[in-house]
């Protein structure tokens, strides 16, 4: 799975309207030139800084997304054209904001099962507010949702949601005030939790 999805938590149904964007002059003018660092030893890793706007690196597609009880929405998804196996990627959007980082692997072994679909099995995904400030960092480990960090307008941590790697259910939430831990909510079920106050 080489697709970089912009939607992380929603179950979606993709309907028609799959159209590759042409490589027109304006797109070429906005393309960010990719950077590449080649490893110098066996313990090192190839590192690539790339832009979704670079048509030599990503295939851009428009898809129509249908969610339950809502109108269809047009969305954009990007697919790596020739991903480099075992390379660490820093991926930027058209606003030059870092939106994803992680190591791409053509196959991955987890709990004895070999997954032969290439993907970023261990990665961080970044989202931003309209003013450009960081909003969330979502972590994936072994191809599964691990946790999400939330930030306020002053870039301070406000909340961390920890997820069960197999079910993606919420296990606990840490609440922060002024960047300091205030309380921890330990979940027993859906919307049912115990609260542990942090020491002052």
Secondary structure as UniProt FT lines:
FT   STRAND          3..4
FT   STRAND          13..20
FT   HELIX           25..30
FT   STRAND          35..37
FT   TURN            42..43
FT   STRAND          47..51
FT   TURN            52..53
FT   TURN            55..57
FT   STRAND          58..66
FT   TURN            68..69
FT   STRAND          73..80
FT   TURN            85..86
FT   STRAND          88..92
FT   TURN            94..95
FT   STRAND          98..105
FT   STRAND          108..110
FT   TURN            111..112
FT   STRAND          113..115
FT   STRAND          119..128
FT   TURN            130..131
FT   STRAND          134..141
FT   TURN            142..143
FT   STRAND          144..151
FT   TURN            153..154
FT   STRAND          157..163
FT   TURN            165..167
FT   STRAND          170..177
FT   TURN            178..179
FT   STRAND          180..189
FT   TURN            190..191
FT   STRAND          192..197
//
